Amino acid sequence: MVNRFAAVNASLILKIVGIVLIVSFLLDFLILLLPFQPTDRLWQINLATALVDRGIVPLVGLGALFTGYWMDGASDGGSTGFDLRFPVLILSSLLGLMFLLIFPLHLNNVRQASVQTVNQINQEADQAENQLKNQLAQFQAQANTEQGKAQLEQLRTQAKAQFTELLRDDQKYQQALNNSQLPAAQKELLRKFKANPQELDQFIAQQTDPQGLANQRLNQIRQRKEDAAKQARDNAWKSGLRIGISSLILSIGYIIIGWSGLRASGAFQGGGRKGKVPAR
């Protein structure tokens, strides 16, 4: 008697857990639909990702629910109340169809979003390059004047004087090398300047050459463009692969559960047992 009472309680708990998991997923599904924007590709991607990430929840609920009904049959007590097995089998089949449709739709949306992101990255990089070229043209035009040449030469003279003073004073030189806030690349430059003063002249000439600086900046813009485009493609590939495969696996699981259960209940037959899943 005690074992039978415990089995009844356990089956009831499993049924409640199953119902709670299934209902919570349906509530999440309704909430995720808001605000409803079916034509927005980003909304579709986020919805598919959220649904697939939560897709295991009703699957666990189905397992708990049917385990509870199986325990009812095993205890010879029979199930009481409204039999939920047939409607949840219908729901399982619908979920399987939904996740099956998500698979190709999500892959297509992610691919199109990746192409759009890469095009935007290219446009922003082209704008930055054009802006840099315009600034270079203006600076070169100003540098070709007598006043511009004088300012550039003065800048070079001041920079060389500052570095020379630092390199000649051993105490300041060691303090600069021991400064933890000074980047390692600048410390390496100081060592080169100390060992070969001609390196200093070449460095100042490079750093005050408008064309050289523009080329460095241009290379940085193009490198960032390539890195951003590669990251966008990688993120799209990973998202499409993870969500797509997970959605396909979930659809197979739900369809097998739904169709096999409905077939066992006689839902695909023309009479008698429809809506009634035999207890085992």
C-alpha positions in Angstrom: 0.0 0.0 0.0 2.8 2.4 0.9 4.7 1.5 -2.3 1.6 2.1 -4.4 0.9 5.4 -2.6 4.6 6.5 -3.3 4.2 5.5 -6.9 1.1 7.5 -7.3 2.7 10.6 -5.7 5.8 10.1 -7.9 3.7 9.9 -11.1 1.7 13.0 -10.1 5.0 14.9 -9.5 6.4 13.9 -12.8 3.2 14.9 -14.6 3.2 18.3 -12.9 6.9 18.8 -13.8 6.2 17.9 -17.4 3.2 20.3 -17.6 5.2 23.1 -16.0 8.1 22.7 -18.4 5.8 22.6 -21.5 3.7 25.5 -20.4 6.7 27.6 -19.5 8.2 27.0 -23.0 4.9 28.1 -24.6 4.8 31.2 -22.5 8.4 32.0 -23.4 7.5 31.5 -27.1 4.6 34.0 -26.8 6.8 36.5 -25.1 9.6 36.1 -27.6 7.2 37.0 -30.4 6.8 40.5 -29.0 7.2 42.9 -30.6 6.1 41.0 -33.6 8.4 41.9 -36.5 8.3 39.1 -39.0 9.9 41.1 -41.8 12.9 42.0 -39.7 15.8 39.6 -40.4 17.5 40.3 -37.1 14.3 39.6 -35.2 14.0 36.3 -37.0 17.6 35.4 -36.1 17.1 36.3 -32.5 13.8 34.4 -32.3 15.3 31.3 -33.8 18.3 31.4 -31.5 16.2 31.8 -28.4 13.7 29.1 -29.4 16.5 26.6 -30.2 18.3 27.4 -27.0 15.1 26.7 -25.1 14.1 23.7 -27.3 15.2 21.0 -24.9 12.8 22.3 -22.2 9.5 20.8 -23.6 11.4 17.7 -24.6 12.3 17.1 -21.0 8.7 17.9 -20.1 7.4 15.3 -22.5 9.7 12.7 -20.9 8.6 13.5 -17.4 4.9 13.6 -18.4 5.0 10.2 -20.2 7.0 8.7 -17.4 4.3 9.7 -15.0 1.6 8.0 -17.1 3.8 4.9 -17.4 4.1 4.7 -13.6 0.3 5.0 -13.4 0.0 2.0 -15.7 2.7 0.0 -13.9 1.1 0.5 -10.5 -2.2 -0.9 -11.8 -4.0 2.2 -10.6 -4.7 3.7 -13.9 -4.5 7.4 -14.7 -7.1 9.7 -13.4 -8.3 13.0 -14.7 -8.0 14.4 -18.2 -5.5 12.4 -20.4 -2.9 14.9 -21.8 -1.0 12.4 -23.8 -2.8 12.9 -27.1 -2.7 16.8 -27.1 1.0 16.8 -26.1 1.8 14.4 -28.9 0.1 16.8 -31.4 2.2 19.6 -29.8 5.3 17.5 -30.2 4.6 17.0 -33.9 4.0 20.8 -34.3 7.3 21.6 -32.5 9.1 19.1 -34.7 7.7 20.9 -37.8 8.6 24.3 -36.4 12.2 23.3 -35.7 12.5 21.7 -39.1 11.4 25.0 -40.7 13.8 27.0 -38.5 16.8 25.0 -39.9 16.9 26.4 -43.5 15.4 29.7 -42.6 18.0 30.5 -40.0 20.8 29.5 -42.3 19.5 31.8 -45.0 19.0 34.7 -42.6 22.4 34.3 -41.1 24.0 34.2 -44.5 22.2 37.4 -45.7 23.0 39.2 -42.4 26.6 38.3 -42.8 26.7 39.7 -46.3 25.0 42.9 -45.2 27.4 43.3 -42.3 30.5 42.7 -44.6 29.1 45.3 -47.1 28.6 47.8 -44.3 32.2 47.2 -43.1 33.5 47.7 -46.6 31.5 51.0 -47.0 32.8 52.3 -43.7 36.4 51.4 -44.6 36.0 53.1 -48.0 34.7 56.2 -46.3 37.7 56.2 -43.9 40.1 55.8 -46.8 38.6 58.6 -48.8 38.6 60.9 -45.7 42.3 60.0 -45.1 43.2 60.8 -48.7 41.4 64.1 -48.6 43.3 65.0 -45.4 46.6 64.0 -47.0 45.9 66.1 -50.0 45.2 69.1 -47.8 48.2 68.5 -45.7 50.5 68.1 -48.7 49.2 71.3 -50.2 49.9 73.2 -47.0 53.3 71.5 -46.6 54.4 72.6 -50.1 54.1 76.3 -49.1 57.1 78.0 -47.5 55.3 78.4 -44.2 54.4 74.7 -44.2 58.0 73.7 -45.0 59.3 75.9 -42.2 56.8 74.4 -39.7 57.7 70.9 -40.7 61.4 71.5 -40.3 60.8 73.2 -36.9 58.9 70.1 -35.8 61.7 67.8 -36.8 64.3 69.9 -35.1 62.3 70.0 -31.8 61.7 66.3 -31.9 65.4 65.5 -32.5 66.4 67.9 -29.7 64.1 66.2 -27.2 65.3 62.7 -28.0 69.0 63.8 -28.1 68.7 65.4 -24.7 67.1 62.2 -23.3 69.8 59.9 -24.8 72.7 62.0 -23.6 71.4 62.1 -20.0 72.0 58.6 -18.7 69.9 59.1 -15.6 66.8 60.2 -17.7 67.5 57.4 -20.2 67.5 54.7 -17.5 64.4 56.2 -15.9 62.6 56.0 -19.2 63.6 52.3 -19.6 62.5 51.6 -16.1 59.2 53.4 -16.5 56.4 50.7 -16.4 53.9 53.0 -18.2 56.2 53.4 -21.3 55.3 50.8 -24.0 57.9 48.1 -24.7 58.1 49.2 -28.4 59.1 52.7 -27.4 61.8 51.4 -25.0 63.2 49.3 -27.9 63.3 52.4 -30.1 65.3 54.2 -27.4 67.8 51.4 -27.2 68.2 51.6 -31.0 68.7 55.3 -30.9 71.2 55.0 -28.2 73.2 52.4 -30.1 72.9 54.1 -33.5 72.1 57.8 -33.6 71.3 57.6 -37.3 68.3 55.5 -36.5 66.9 58.6 -34.7 67.1 60.7 -37.9 65.4 58.0 -40.0 62.7 57.6 -37.4 61.9 61.4 -37.2 61.9 61.6 -41.0 59.4 58.7 -41.2 57.2 60.1 -38.5 57.0 63.5 -40.1 56.5 62.3 -43.7 52.9 62.9 -44.6 52.8 60.2 -47.3 54.4 57.6 -45.0 52.0 58.3 -42.2 49.1 58.1 -44.6 50.3 54.8 -45.9 50.6 53.4 -42.3 47.1 54.7 -41.5 45.8 53.2 -44.7 47.3 49.8 -43.9 45.7 49.9 -40.5 42.3 50.7 -42.0 42.5 47.9 -44.4 43.7 45.5 -41.8 40.9 46.4 -39.5 38.5 45.9 -42.4 39.8 42.5 -43.1 39.7 41.5 -39.4 36.1 42.8 -39.0 34.9 41.1 -42.1 36.5 37.8 -41.1 35.0 38.0 -37.6 31.5 38.7 -39.1 31.8 35.7 -41.4 33.1 33.4 -38.6 30.3 34.5 -36.2 27.7 33.9 -38.9 29.2 30.4 -39.7 29.3 29.4 -36.0 25.8 30.7 -35.3 24.4 29.0 -38.4 26.1 25.7 -37.6 25.2 25.7 -33.9 21.6 26.8 -34.3 21.0 24.9 -37.5 22.2 21.5 -36.4 20.6 21.9 -33.0 17.3 22.8 -34.6 17.5 19.8 -37.0 18.2 17.4 -34.1 15.3 18.8 -32.1 13.0 18.5 -35.0 13.9 14.8 -35.5 13.4 14.2 -31.8 10.0 15.9 -31.6 8.7 14.3 -34.8 9.7 10.8 -33.8 8.0 11.2 -30.4 4.9 12.8 -31.8 4.4 10.5 -34.8 5.3 7.3 -33.0 3.0 8.2 -30.1 0.1 9.2 -32.4 0.6 6.0 -34.4 0.5 3.9 -31.2 -2.7 5.7 -30.1 -4.4 4.9 -33.4 -4.6 8.5 -34.5 -3.6 7.5 -38.0 -6.2 4.8 -38.2 -9.8 5.4 -39.1 -11.6 4.7 -35.8 -11.7 3.7 -32.4 -8.6 4.5 -30.5 -8.0 8.0 -31.6 -7.0 10.2 -28.7 -6.2 7.4 -26.4 -2.7 6.3 -25.7 -2.5 2.8 -24.2 -0.8 2.6 -20.8 2.2 0.3 -20.6 
